[in-house]
Amino acid sequence: MSRARAPIGVIGTGYVGLVTAAGFAELGSEVWCVDIDAAKIERLRRGEVPVYEPGLDELLARNAERMHFSTELADALEHARLLLVAVGTPPTYSGDADLSAVHAVVDAMPSSDEHALVMKSTVPCGTGASLQRVFAEQGKGGLGYVSCPEFLREGSAVRDFLHPDRVVVGDDGDWAGEALVELYAPLAAPLVRTDIASSEMIKLASNAFLATKISFINEIANVCEETGADVVEVARGMGLDTRIGPQFLQAGIGFGGSCFPKDVNALKQLAGNSGYHFQLLTAVIEVNELQKRRVIGKLQKHLGGLVGRRVALFGLAFKPNTDDMREASSLVLSARLNADGATVTAYDPVANEQARTLVSGIGFADSPLQAAAEADAVVLVTEWPEFTELDWEQVAEAMRGNLVIDGRNALDPVAVRAAGLAYEGIGRR
Ligand SMILES: NC(=O)c1ccc[n+]([C@@H]2O[C@H](COP(=O)([O-])OP(=O)(O)OC[C@H]3O[C@@H](n4cnc5c(N)ncnc54)[C@H](O)[C@@H]3O)[C@@H](O)[C@H]2O)c1
């Protein structure tokens, strides 16, 4: 890189903050990371990576000299003008986004004409405008503000940072927007330069659209089950239409994670708060909730009741290649199975530890075969490669029953059936 890269601050070192920080360090910036979690900052200083994210260890190690970790906002303010905010915005009980962490950052900012907040956290449309009002009320009207929503996906976050489909910059056209555009320039991604409100809405609308696509194909799968069609074939035929595309057309037991459920709800609430009833999103959410529970019906259909039955869950994380358990389908599934009297043993290649703190009343195994031991049924919850590459003869030997529910349509039905097991997917013939 011929020109010196601007130093930046990153506030919040979770999945988004850490990947963003390491990514910009890789591009040549000195990066000052700030988090209120002192234990996390200590671990990061020791070179430990607090989350499971493929490729992140290497990226952090390679750029360790350019990365600085602190619990003090002042350290970032001293060295950087742009402060990228990546704090959590979890849902409240009402479904609205909880912006208390964002407000804590805003309140901690000093009056300055030299600094700007860059909002990477997902926030409701209108947040930027209201934070700019807060700046003015607090006598900090000189602070810049830019909306730059993040689209990376856990599991492929490093690649997504380095090769984004687009970079969205919503700003008022001042120095901060320009500086941010320059920061992202080496990635050579299509740039959407827009106003703050539209930028905020791009993020919410994108996630709501993807969630809608998932609930749509899940409903098609349910109709396939009634009509004898196979949703995998249907999705293949649909996905080749360039207007539709093949992505997010995999039927399964519903979406989870820290983004889709929360962002769909937040957009629905945002619309509701302004007097608009977003009917489509209400259905998307309801379909998703029912989809998680349909597995219970499938188990009951085959096993004739769940009391005393042993069920093995293959996978717990909300998707493969992450240890994130937020809103994972496995949480609902294990609670329902427990309530219906089944004994549940689960195994996830990386999320067992996270799950232990969230799920009670189930056993944890150290391998798929240990989880399947004496099970009446196996349910594939998360499509980790470890499960798709399993030797099903061994699984069949370990089980006492013979039922395999493929909750992600990720297994090879021929291989499962060849092992003498009964295979049932989602919407499959
Ligand atoms: N996880 C994803 O895949 C993803 C993708 C795109 C966007 N987002 C959005 O990015 C934001 C962050 O998500 P995440 O998954 O990285 O969250 P996270 O919970 O993993 O990390 C948030 C971090 O912020 C820290 N924090 C909280 N308050 C703070 C404060 N006042 N000062 C400094 N640090 C503070 C927390 O200690 C934590 O380390 C959310 O708004 C989320 O919706 C997440």
Ligand as a Chemical Component Dictionary entry (heavy atoms), coordinates in Angstrom:
data_LIG
# 
_chem_comp.id                   LIG 
_chem_comp.type                 NON-POLYMER 
_chem_comp.pdbx_formal_charge   0 
_chem_comp.three_letter_code    LIG 
# 
loop_
_chem_comp_atom.comp_id 
_chem_comp_atom.atom_id 
_chem_comp_atom.alt_atom_id 
_chem_comp_atom.type_symbol 
_chem_comp_atom.charge 
_chem_comp_atom.model_Cartn_x 
_chem_comp_atom.model_Cartn_y 
_chem_comp_atom.model_Cartn_z 
_chem_comp_atom.pdbx_ordinal 
LIG N1  N1  N 0  -23.123 -11.049 14.363 1  
LIG C1  C1  C 0  -23.409 -10.825 13.089 2  
LIG O1  O1  O 0  -23.381 -11.728 12.248 3  
LIG C2  C2  C 0  -23.785 -9.450  12.641 4  
LIG C3  C3  C 0  -23.811 -9.145  11.267 5  
LIG C4  C4  C 0  -24.145 -7.854  10.869 6  
LIG C5  C5  C 0  -24.483 -6.900  11.818 7  
LIG N2  N2  N 1  -24.486 -7.227  13.135 8  
LIG C6  C6  C 0  -24.798 -6.190  14.108 9  
LIG O2  O2  O 0  -23.579 -5.727  14.669 10 
LIG C7  C7  C 0  -23.758 -5.392  16.050 11 
LIG C8  C8  C 0  -22.801 -6.175  16.904 12 
LIG O3  O3  O 0  -23.109 -7.550  16.779 13 
LIG P1  P1  P 0  -22.152 -8.691  17.364 14 
LIG O4  O4  O 0  -22.736 -9.993  16.959 15 
LIG O5  O5  O -1 -20.743 -8.383  17.007 16 
LIG O6  O6  O 0  -22.373 -8.444  18.937 17 
LIG P2  P2  P 0  -21.582 -9.074  20.153 18 
LIG O7  O7  O 0  -22.559 -9.230  21.237 19 
LIG O8  O8  O 0  -20.791 -10.270 19.702 20 
LIG O9  O9  O 0  -20.504 -7.928  20.537 21 
LIG C9  C9  C 0  -20.847 -6.708  21.077 22 
LIG C10 C10 C 0  -19.658 -6.210  21.900 23 
LIG O10 O10 O 0  -19.904 -4.864  22.303 24 
LIG C11 C11 C 0  -19.411 -4.703  23.622 25 
LIG N3  N3  N 0  -20.029 -3.522  24.226 26 
LIG C12 C12 C 0  -21.287 -3.375  24.706 27 
LIG N4  N4  N 0  -21.477 -2.118  25.163 28 
LIG C13 C13 C 0  -20.314 -1.460  24.965 29 
LIG C14 C14 C 0  -19.871 -0.130  25.202 30 
LIG N5  N5  N 0  -20.681 0.773   25.753 31 
LIG N6  N6  N 0  -18.601 0.203   24.882 32 
LIG C15 C15 C 0  -17.778 -0.702  24.332 33 
LIG N7  N7  N 0  -18.145 -1.985  24.065 34 
LIG C16 C16 C 0  -19.388 -2.351  24.374 35 
LIG C17 C17 C 0  -19.761 -6.019  24.291 36 
LIG O11 O11 O 0  -19.005 -6.223  25.465 37 
LIG C18 C18 C 0  -19.413 -7.013  23.182 38 
LIG O12 O12 O 0  -18.066 -7.423  23.238 39 
LIG C19 C19 C 0  -25.239 -5.655  16.346 40 
LIG O13 O13 O 0  -25.953 -4.481  16.159 41 
LIG C20 C20 C 0  -25.628 -6.657  15.278 42 
LIG O14 O14 O 0  -26.985 -6.610  14.976 43 
LIG C21 C21 C 0  -24.125 -8.461  13.579 44 
# 
loop_
_chem_comp_bond.comp_id 
_chem_comp_bond.atom_id_1 
_chem_comp_bond.atom_id_2 
_chem_comp_bond.value_order 
_chem_comp_bond.pdbx_ordinal 
LIG N1  C1  SING 1  
LIG C1  O1  DOUB 2  
LIG C1  C2  SING 3  
LIG C2  C3  SING 4  
LIG C2  C21 DOUB 5  
LIG C3  C4  DOUB 6  
LIG C4  C5  SING 7  
LIG C5  N2  DOUB 8  
LIG N2  C6  SING 9  
LIG N2  C21 SING 10 
LIG C6  O2  SING 11 
LIG C6  C20 SING 12 
LIG O2  C7  SING 13 
LIG C7  C8  SING 14 
LIG C7  C19 SING 15 
LIG C8  O3  SING 16 
LIG O3  P1  SING 17 
LIG P1  O4  DOUB 18 
LIG P1  O5  SING 19 
LIG P1  O6  SING 20 
LIG O6  P2  SING 21 
LIG P2  O7  DOUB 22 
LIG P2  O8  SING 23 
LIG P2  O9  SING 24 
LIG O9  C9  SING 25 
LIG C9  C10 SING 26 
LIG C10 O10 SING 27 
LIG C10 C18 SING 28 
LIG O10 C11 SING 29 
LIG C11 N3  SING 30 
LIG C11 C17 SING 31 
LIG N3  C12 SING 32 
LIG N3  C16 SING 33 
LIG C12 N4  DOUB 34 
LIG N4  C13 SING 35 
LIG C13 C14 SING 36 
LIG C13 C16 DOUB 37 
LIG C14 N5  SING 38 
LIG C14 N6  DOUB 39 
LIG N6  C15 SING 40 
LIG C15 N7  DOUB 41 
LIG N7  C16 SING 42 
LIG C17 O11 SING 43 
LIG C17 C18 SING 44 
LIG C18 O12 SING 45 
LIG C19 O13 SING 46 
LIG C19 C20 SING 47 
LIG C20 O14 SING 48 
# 
